[in-house]
Amino acid sequence: MAGISCYSPSLLSSRSNLGSSLLVVKYRGGIVIGKPLRRRAFEIKAEVEFVNADEAKKLVAVEGYTVLDVRDKTQFERAHIKNCYHVPLFIENTDNDLGTIIKRQLHNNFSGLFYGLPFTKPNPEFVQSVKSQFSPESKLLLVCQEGLRSAAAAQRLDEAGYENIACITSGLQTVKPGTFDSVGSKELQDAGKAGLVTIQGKISAVLGTVLICALLFITLFPDQAEQILALVPSS
């Protein structure tokens, strides 16, 4: 359209009798009135920021981000960043219905055996627990061991209205010793290692990593996992 400013056209909204809004584009020489739009069309959602370990350290030291650890209790106790907050995205599942018992046994034979991880379930109080400690304007650096849980937690908090969320890409397993002051019996990058993976060398480490990542992927993204499994040819 001739005459429209290509630098900063302003968007205005005009209420109608029906309670909707009109999109009004102001440009040099006049205005153009567009179709009615719902007010929520003007919402702007913040994006989650993914950073490496060094960038994460700067977010905490320079920009005032607070570290929120979303791992389960077991990994948190092995090693965590000093002065961080802990709100687990998953909690230990002690339910005793038949389906849960079967799943727990399968878990214990794989990721539990290799990594010494407890059998967990989604924490239904996760978002509420975060809200009780932090306002939506808080700057939060979410951390987990592999990066999957922190990404899932970030999505939930983003949907709950939190505006300043960052995650460490690939999790604490990429954090070199000395990057953060830590508390615990292990280095941050080794907090996910327990069980057979600590005594059977590189083969167990690789196999265990594949199994636990597969388990987390199926747990966090069941729809995508189902689509992938559907591509596997049946015998």
RODREN-508111 format. One record per residue (C-alpha): x, y, z; residue number from 0; residue in one letter; chain. Coordinates in steps of 0.2 Angstrom, whole numbers. Each point is the difference from the previous one (the first is absolute). Layout:
BEGIN
<pt u="X" v="Y" w="Z" vexgu="NUM" lotor="A" palum="A"/>
...
This chain:
BEGIN
<pt u="0" v="0" w="0" vexgu="0" lotor="M" palum="A"/>
<pt u="8" v="17" w="-5" vexgu="1" lotor="A" palum="A"/>
<pt u="4" v="12" w="14" vexgu="2" lotor="G" palum="A"/>
<pt u="1" v="-13" w="14" vexgu="3" lotor="I" palum="A"/>
<pt u="14" v="3" w="12" vexgu="4" lotor="S" palum="A"/>
<pt u="12" v="-16" w="-2" vexgu="5" lotor="C" palum="A"/>
<pt u="8" v="4" w="17" vexgu="6" lotor="Y" palum="A"/>
<pt u="-12" v="1" w="14" vexgu="7" lotor="S" palum="A"/>
<pt u="-19" v="0" w="-5" vexgu="8" lotor="P" palum="A"/>
<pt u="-10" v="1" w="16" vexgu="9" lotor="S" palum="A"/>
<pt u="-14" v="-13" w="4" vexgu="10" lotor="L" palum="A"/>
<pt u="-15" v="7" w="8" vexgu="11" lotor="L" palum="A"/>
<pt u="-16" v="-8" w="6" vexgu="12" lotor="S" palum="A"/>
<pt u="-17" v="7" w="0" vexgu="13" lotor="S" palum="A"/>
<pt u="-14" v="-9" w="11" vexgu="14" lotor="R" palum="A"/>
<pt u="-16" v="-3" w="-9" vexgu="15" lotor="S" palum="A"/>
<pt u="-18" v="-3" w="7" vexgu="16" lotor="N" palum="A"/>
<pt u="3" v="-19" w="-1" vexgu="17" lotor="L" palum="A"/>
<pt u="15" v="0" w="12" vexgu="18" lotor="G" palum="A"/>
<pt u="13" v="-4" w="-14" vexgu="19" lotor="S" palum="A"/>
<pt u="14" v="11" w="-6" vexgu="20" lotor="S" palum="A"/>
<pt u="4" v="7" w="-17" vexgu="21" lotor="L" palum="A"/>
<pt u="17" v="0" w="-7" vexgu="22" lotor="L" palum="A"/>
<pt u="5" v="18" w="-5" vexgu="23" lotor="V" palum="A"/>
<pt u="16" v="3" w="-9" vexgu="24" lotor="V" palum="A"/>
<pt u="6" v="18" w="0" vexgu="25" lotor="K" palum="A"/>
<pt u="11" v="5" w="-14" vexgu="26" lotor="Y" palum="A"/>
<pt u="6" v="16" w="-9" vexgu="27" lotor="R" palum="A"/>
<pt u="-15" v="8" w="-8" vexgu="28" lotor="G" palum="A"/>
<pt u="-14" v="-9" w="10" vexgu="29" lotor="G" palum="A"/>
<pt u="-6" v="-16" w="8" vexgu="30" lotor="I" palum="A"/>
<pt u="-7" v="-17" w="-6" vexgu="31" lotor="V" palum="A"/>
<pt u="-13" v="-9" w="10" vexgu="32" lotor="I" palum="A"/>
<pt u="1" v="-19" w="-1" vexgu="33" lotor="G" palum="A"/>
<pt u="-10" v="-14" w="6" vexgu="34" lotor="K" palum="A"/>
<pt u="-6" v="-2" w="18" vexgu="35" lotor="P" palum="A"/>
<pt u="12" v="-10" w="11" vexgu="36" lotor="L" palum="A"/>
<pt u="-1" v="-7" w="17" vexgu="37" lotor="R" palum="A"/>
<pt u="10" v="9" w="13" vexgu="38" lotor="R" palum="A"/>
<pt u="10" v="-15" w="4" vexgu="39" lotor="R" palum="A"/>
<pt u="8" v="1" w="-18" vexgu="40" lotor="A" palum="A"/>
<pt u="11" v="14" w="7" vexgu="41" lotor="F" palum="A"/>
<pt u="8" v="-11" w="13" vexgu="42" lotor="E" palum="A"/>
<pt u="19" v="-2" w="-1" vexgu="43" lotor="I" palum="A"/>
<pt u="8" v="-15" w="8" vexgu="44" lotor="K" palum="A"/>
<pt u="17" v="0" w="6" vexgu="45" lotor="A" palum="A"/>
<pt u="12" v="-13" w="-7" vexgu="46" lotor="E" palum="A"/>
<pt u="10" v="-12" w="11" vexgu="47" lotor="V" palum="A"/>
<pt u="19" v="4" w="-2" vexgu="48" lotor="E" palum="A"/>
<pt u="12" v="-15" w="-2" vexgu="49" lotor="F" palum="A"/>
<pt u="18" v="3" w="5" vexgu="50" lotor="V" palum="A"/>
<pt u="16" v="-10" w="3" vexgu="51" lotor="N" palum="A"/>
<pt u="8" v="-1" w="17" vexgu="52" lotor="A" palum="A"/>
<pt u="11" v="15" w="-1" vexgu="53" lotor="D" palum="A"/>
<pt u="-15" v="11" w="-6" vexgu="54" lotor="E" palum="A"/>
<pt u="-10" v="-7" w="14" vexgu="55" lotor="A" palum="A"/>
<pt u="13" v="5" w="13" vexgu="56" lotor="K" palum="A"/>
<pt u="-1" v="18" w="-7" vexgu="57" lotor="K" palum="A"/>
<pt u="-19" v="0" w="1" vexgu="58" lotor="L" palum="A"/>
<pt u="2" v="-4" w="19" vexgu="59" lotor="V" palum="A"/>
<pt u="15" v="11" w="4" vexgu="60" lotor="A" palum="A"/>
<pt u="-4" v="15" w="-11" vexgu="61" lotor="V" palum="A"/>
<pt u="-19" v="0" w="-4" vexgu="62" lotor="E" palum="A"/>
<pt u="-6" v="-6" w="17" vexgu="63" lotor="G" palum="A"/>
<pt u="-8" v="-16" w="-6" vexgu="64" lotor="Y" palum="A"/>
<pt u="-5" v="-13" w="14" vexgu="65" lotor="T" palum="A"/>
<pt u="4" v="-18" w="-3" vexgu="66" lotor="V" palum="A"/>
<pt u="-14" v="-12" w="2" vexgu="67" lotor="L" palum="A"/>
<pt u="4" v="-18" w="0" vexgu="68" lotor="D" palum="A"/>
<pt u="-14" v="-11" w="-7" vexgu="69" lotor="V" palum="A"/>
<pt u="8" v="-17" w="2" vexgu="70" lotor="R" palum="A"/>
<pt u="-6" v="-14" w="11" vexgu="71" lotor="D" palum="A"/>
<pt u="6" v="-1" w="18" vexgu="72" lotor="K" palum="A"/>
<pt u="13" v="-13" w="-3" vexgu="73" lotor="T" palum="A"/>
<pt u="10" v="9" w="-13" vexgu="74" lotor="Q" palum="A"/>
<pt u="-2" v="17" w="10" vexgu="75" lotor="F" palum="A"/>
<pt u="8" v="-8" w="15" vexgu="76" lotor="E" palum="A"/>
<pt u="15" v="-7" w="-9" vexgu="77" lotor="R" palum="A"/>
<pt u="4" v="18" w="-7" vexgu="78" lotor="A" palum="A"/>
<pt u="-8" v="16" w="-2" vexgu="79" lotor="H" palum="A"/>
<pt u="5" v="19" w="-3" vexgu="80" lotor="I" palum="A"/>
<pt u="3" v="9" w="17" vexgu="81" lotor="K" palum="A"/>
<pt u="-15" v="11" w="5" vexgu="82" lotor="N" palum="A"/>
<pt u="-12" v="-7" w="-13" vexgu="83" lotor="C" palum="A"/>
<pt u="-18" v="-4" w="3" vexgu="84" lotor="Y" palum="A"/>
<pt u="-7" v="-17" w="-3" vexgu="85" lotor="H" palum="A"/>
<pt u="-17" v="-4" w="-7" vexgu="86" lotor="V" palum="A"/>
<pt u="-1" v="-17" w="-8" vexgu="87" lotor="P" palum="A"/>
<pt u="-9" v="-2" w="-16" vexgu="88" lotor="L" palum="A"/>
<pt u="-2" v="-18" w="4" vexgu="89" lotor="F" palum="A"/>
<pt u="-2" v="-8" w="17" vexgu="90" lotor="I" palum="A"/>
<pt u="2" v="-18" w="6" vexgu="91" lotor="E" palum="A"/>
<pt u="-15" v="-11" w="-5" vexgu="92" lotor="N" palum="A"/>
<pt u="-5" v="-12" w="14" vexgu="93" lotor="T" palum="A"/>
<pt u="-17" v="-4" w="-7" vexgu="94" lotor="D" palum="A"/>
<pt u="-4" v="-19" w="2" vexgu="95" lotor="N" palum="A"/>
<pt u="-13" v="-3" w="-14" vexgu="96" lotor="D" palum="A"/>
<pt u="4" v="-14" w="-12" vexgu="97" lotor="L" palum="A"/>
<pt u="5" v="11" w="-15" vexgu="98" lotor="G" palum="A"/>
<pt u="12" v="10" w="11" vexgu="99" lotor="T" palum="A"/>
<pt u="8" v="-15" w="7" vexgu="100" lotor="I" palum="A"/>
<pt u="3" v="-7" w="-17" vexgu="101" lotor="I" palum="A"/>
<pt u="7" v="17" w="-6" vexgu="102" lotor="K" palum="A"/>
<pt u="11" v="1" w="16" vexgu="103" lotor="R" palum="A"/>
<pt u="7" v="-17" w="-3" vexgu="104" lotor="Q" palum="A"/>
<pt u="5" v="4" w="-18" vexgu="105" lotor="L" palum="A"/>
<pt u="7" v="16" w="5" vexgu="106" lotor="H" palum="A"/>
<pt u="11" v="-8" w="14" vexgu="107" lotor="N" palum="A"/>
<pt u="7" v="-12" w="-13" vexgu="108" lotor="N" palum="A"/>
<pt u="6" v="14" w="-12" vexgu="109" lotor="F" palum="A"/>
<pt u="3" v="18" w="6" vexgu="110" lotor="S" palum="A"/>
<pt u="-2" v="-5" w="18" vexgu="111" lotor="G" palum="A"/>
<pt u="13" v="-14" w="-2" vexgu="112" lotor="L" palum="A"/>
<pt u="12" v="11" w="-10" vexgu="113" lotor="F" palum="A"/>
<pt u="-2" v="17" w="8" vexgu="114" lotor="Y" palum="A"/>
<pt u="-7" v="-4" w="17" vexgu="115" lotor="G" palum="A"/>
<pt u="-15" v="11" w="-3" vexgu="116" lotor="L" palum="A"/>
<pt u="-16" v="-2" w="9" vexgu="117" lotor="P" palum="A"/>
<pt u="-16" v="-3" w="-9" vexgu="118" lotor="F" palum="A"/>
<pt u="-9" v="17" w="-2" vexgu="119" lotor="T" palum="A"/>
<pt u="-16" v="8" w="-5" vexgu="120" lotor="K" palum="A"/>
<pt u="-4" v="18" w="-5" vexgu="121" lotor="P" palum="A"/>
<pt u="-1" v="12" w="15" vexgu="122" lotor="N" palum="A"/>
<pt u="-18" v="7" w="0" vexgu="123" lotor="P" palum="A"/>
<pt u="5" v="14" w="11" vexgu="124" lotor="E" palum="A"/>
<pt u="15" v="6" w="-11" vexgu="125" lotor="F" palum="A"/>
<pt u="-7" v="16" w="-7" vexgu="126" lotor="V" palum="A"/>
<pt u="-9" v="5" w="17" vexgu="127" lotor="Q" palum="A"/>
<pt u="16" v="-3" w="9" vexgu="128" lotor="S" palum="A"/>
<pt u="10" v="11" w="-11" vexgu="129" lotor="V" palum="A"/>
<pt u="-14" v="13" w="1" vexgu="130" lotor="K" palum="A"/>
<pt u="1" v="0" w="19" vexgu="131" lotor="S" palum="A"/>
<pt u="18" v="5" w="-1" vexgu="132" lotor="Q" palum="A"/>
<pt u="2" v="10" w="-15" vexgu="133" lotor="F" palum="A"/>
<pt u="-10" v="14" w="-9" vexgu="134" lotor="S" palum="A"/>
<pt u="-3" v="-2" w="-19" vexgu="135" lotor="P" palum="A"/>
<pt u="13" v="14" w="-3" vexgu="136" lotor="E" palum="A"/>
<pt u="14" v="-10" w="9" vexgu="137" lotor="S" palum="A"/>
<pt u="15" v="-4" w="-10" vexgu="138" lotor="K" palum="A"/>
<pt u="2" v="-19" w="1" vexgu="139" lotor="L" palum="A"/>
<pt u="14" v="-11" w="-6" vexgu="140" lotor="L" palum="A"/>
<pt u="-7" v="-18" w="-1" vexgu="141" lotor="L" palum="A"/>
<pt u="12" v="-14" w="2" vexgu="142" lotor="V" palum="A"/>
<pt u="-1" v="-19" w="-1" vexgu="143" lotor="C" palum="A"/>
<pt u="12" v="-14" w="-5" vexgu="144" lotor="Q" palum="A"/>
<pt u="-3" v="-3" w="-18" vexgu="145" lotor="E" palum="A"/>
<pt u="-10" v="16" w="-5" vexgu="146" lotor="G" palum="A"/>
<pt u="-16" v="-9" w="-4" vexgu="147" lotor="L" palum="A"/>
<pt u="-9" v="3" w="17" vexgu="148" lotor="R" palum="A"/>
<pt u="6" v="18" w="0" vexgu="149" lotor="S" palum="A"/>
<pt u="-7" v="3" w="-17" vexgu="150" lotor="A" palum="A"/>
<pt u="-17" v="-8" w="5" vexgu="151" lotor="A" palum="A"/>
<pt u="0" v="10" w="16" vexgu="152" lotor="A" palum="A"/>
<pt u="3" v="16" w="-10" vexgu="153" lotor="A" palum="A"/>
<pt u="-15" v="-4" w="-11" vexgu="154" lotor="Q" palum="A"/>
<pt u="-11" v="-2" w="15" vexgu="155" lotor="R" palum="A"/>
<pt u="6" v="16" w="8" vexgu="156" lotor="L" palum="A"/>
<pt u="-1" v="10" w="-17" vexgu="157" lotor="D" palum="A"/>
<pt u="-18" v="-6" w="-1" vexgu="158" lotor="E" palum="A"/>
<pt u="-3" v="6" w="18" vexgu="159" lotor="A" palum="A"/>
<pt u="6" v="18" w="-5" vexgu="160" lotor="G" palum="A"/>
<pt u="18" v="0" w="5" vexgu="161" lotor="Y" palum="A"/>
<pt u="9" v="12" w="-11" vexgu="162" lotor="E" palum="A"/>
<pt u="19" v="-2" w="4" vexgu="163" lotor="N" palum="A"/>
<pt u="5" v="-19" w="-2" vexgu="164" lotor="I" palum="A"/>
<pt u="16" v="-7" w="-5" vexgu="165" lotor="A" palum="A"/>
<pt u="7" v="-18" w="-1" vexgu="166" lotor="C" palum="A"/>
<pt u="17" v="-8" w="-2" vexgu="167" lotor="I" palum="A"/>
<pt u="0" v="-9" w="-16" vexgu="168" lotor="T" palum="A"/>
<pt u="4" v="-19" w="3" vexgu="169" lotor="S" palum="A"/>
<pt u="-1" v="3" w="19" vexgu="170" lotor="G" palum="A"/>
<pt u="12" v="-1" w="14" vexgu="171" lotor="L" palum="A"/>
<pt u="10" v="-14" w="-8" vexgu="172" lotor="Q" palum="A"/>
<pt u="8" v="13" w="-11" vexgu="173" lotor="T" palum="A"/>
<pt u="6" v="11" w="15" vexgu="174" lotor="V" palum="A"/>
<pt u="18" v="-1" w="3" vexgu="175" lotor="K" palum="A"/>
<pt u="7" v="-1" w="18" vexgu="176" lotor="P" palum="A"/>
<pt u="2" v="17" w="7" vexgu="177" lotor="G" palum="A"/>
<pt u="-12" v="9" w="-11" vexgu="178" lotor="T" palum="A"/>
<pt u="-12" v="1" w="15" vexgu="179" lotor="F" palum="A"/>
<pt u="2" v="-2" w="18" vexgu="180" lotor="D" palum="A"/>
<pt u="-8" v="-17" w="4" vexgu="181" lotor="S" palum="A"/>
<pt u="-6" v="-10" w="15" vexgu="182" lotor="V" palum="A"/>
<pt u="0" v="-19" w="1" vexgu="183" lotor="G" palum="A"/>
<pt u="11" v="-15" w="-1" vexgu="184" lotor="S" palum="A"/>
<pt u="2" v="0" w="-19" vexgu="185" lotor="K" palum="A"/>
<pt u="4" v="13" w="-14" vexgu="186" lotor="E" palum="A"/>
<pt u="-15" v="8" w="-8" vexgu="187" lotor="L" palum="A"/>
<pt u="3" v="-9" w="-17" vexgu="188" lotor="Q" palum="A"/>
<pt u="1" v="-17" w="9" vexgu="189" lotor="D" palum="A"/>
<pt u="-16" v="2" w="11" vexgu="190" lotor="A" palum="A"/>
<pt u="-9" v="-11" w="-12" vexgu="191" lotor="G" palum="A"/>
<pt u="12" v="-15" w="1" vexgu="192" lotor="K" palum="A"/>
<pt u="-4" v="-14" w="13" vexgu="193" lotor="A" palum="A"/>
<pt u="-4" v="-18" w="-1" vexgu="194" lotor="G" palum="A"/>
<pt u="9" v="-11" w="-13" vexgu="195" lotor="L" palum="A"/>
<pt u="6" v="15" w="-10" vexgu="196" lotor="V" palum="A"/>
<pt u="13" v="4" w="13" vexgu="197" lotor="T" palum="A"/>
<pt u="8" v="-17" w="-1" vexgu="198" lotor="I" palum="A"/>
<pt u="-2" v="-7" w="-18" vexgu="199" lotor="Q" palum="A"/>
<pt u="9" v="13" w="-10" vexgu="200" lotor="G" palum="A"/>
<pt u="-4" v="9" w="-16" vexgu="201" lotor="K" palum="A"/>
<pt u="-12" v="-13" w="-7" vexgu="202" lotor="I" palum="A"/>
<pt u="-11" v="1" w="15" vexgu="203" lotor="S" palum="A"/>
<pt u="1" v="19" w="-1" vexgu="204" lotor="A" palum="A"/>
<pt u="-6" v="1" w="-18" vexgu="205" lotor="V" palum="A"/>
<pt u="-14" v="-13" w="2" vexgu="206" lotor="L" palum="A"/>
<pt u="-6" v="7" w="16" vexgu="207" lotor="G" palum="A"/>
<pt u="0" v="18" w="-8" vexgu="208" lotor="T" palum="A"/>
<pt u="-10" v="-7" w="-14" vexgu="209" lotor="V" palum="A"/>
<pt u="-13" v="-9" w="11" vexgu="210" lotor="L" palum="A"/>
<pt u="-3" v="15" w="12" vexgu="211" lotor="I" palum="A"/>
<pt u="-1" v="13" w="-14" vexgu="212" lotor="C" palum="A"/>
<pt u="-13" v="-12" w="-9" vexgu="213" lotor="A" palum="A"/>
<pt u="-10" v="-2" w="16" vexgu="214" lotor="L" palum="A"/>
<pt u="0" v="19" w="3" vexgu="215" lotor="L" palum="A"/>
<pt u="-5" v="4" w="-18" vexgu="216" lotor="F" palum="A"/>
<pt u="-14" v="-13" w="1" vexgu="217" lotor="I" palum="A"/>
<pt u="-6" v="8" w="17" vexgu="218" lotor="T" palum="A"/>
<pt u="1" v="18" w="-5" vexgu="219" lotor="L" palum="A"/>
<pt u="-5" v="-1" w="-18" vexgu="220" lotor="F" palum="A"/>
<pt u="-12" v="-15" w="-2" vexgu="221" lotor="P" palum="A"/>
<pt u="-8" v="6" w="-16" vexgu="222" lotor="D" palum="A"/>
<pt u="16" v="2" w="-9" vexgu="223" lotor="Q" palum="A"/>
<pt u="6" v="-17" w="6" vexgu="224" lotor="A" palum="A"/>
<pt u="-15" v="-9" w="-6" vexgu="225" lotor="E" palum="A"/>
<pt u="2" v="8" w="-17" vexgu="226" lotor="Q" palum="A"/>
<pt u="18" v="-7" w="-1" vexgu="227" lotor="I" palum="A"/>
<pt u="-5" v="-17" w="6" vexgu="228" lotor="L" palum="A"/>
<pt u="-13" v="-1" w="-14" vexgu="229" lotor="A" palum="A"/>
<pt u="14" v="2" w="-12" vexgu="230" lotor="L" palum="A"/>
<pt u="8" v="-16" w="6" vexgu="231" lotor="V" palum="A"/>
<pt u="-5" v="-15" w="-12" vexgu="232" lotor="P" palum="A"/>
<pt u="-10" v="-13" w="8" vexgu="233" lotor="S" palum="A"/>
<pt u="7" v="-18" w="-1" vexgu="234" lotor="S" palum="A"/>
